[in-house]
């Protein structure tokens, strides 16, 4: 683990730490809400170990606490976690070695671990980012869920503390830096509108997947040919166009917390 950490830049390690801190707050709120809603303490703990997907866990517990059956909760979680399937293809090169190691690595796949992996420029760093982020989140998430579950049993009414707002608040805080890009902002606004409009009519979990249609209207990224200056014309300097020391392709902001992680 120490060699993996040394492989990554300090900025990447800092961002991973920030995401872990955010997920700790979300995990604690999940544990507290689950237990205060009437579920036994072992339920959120077991879900966190076996499912390890914050968005799916919140959705499944929400279905149960609102009177839905176990089958509906499982289907909701599966639908919401379907987004991880393409993530698995994109980070498959980070999971090498024997079968048991790849199976363990698959359990650590989250939005965050995939995002940090894709940010890395070479296979060695991709592998390090995946395992460092995945293992750190797994430990932090499960510990925070236990702490929150114990606290939820003592608090009783978690609504009085506004813990149900912790999850969307953390996600909003993490997403705001990315909204500076016009294309990203357009995709987010259209996807949000579709999700909100569909929420009253479709099962929990589906609005998140339907929000992906916003990507269809975001436009294609500019190609070098379309952004090249005409002959004899000096391109204007602007944010993100420098090539000297200190210029980097990384944004320096933490990727989204998992809707799920």
Secondary structure by P-SEA (a helix, b strand, c coil): caaaaaaccaaaaaaaaaaaaaaaaaaaaaaaaaaaacccaaaaaaaaaacccaaaaaaaaaaaaacccaaaaaaaaaaaaccaaaaaaaacccccccaaaaaaaaaaccaaaaaaaaacccaaaaaaaaaaaaaaaaaaaaaaaaaaaaaaaaacccccccccaaaaaaaaaaaccccccaaaaaaaaaaaaaaaaaccccccccccccccccccccccccccccccccccbbbbbcccccccccccccccccccccccc
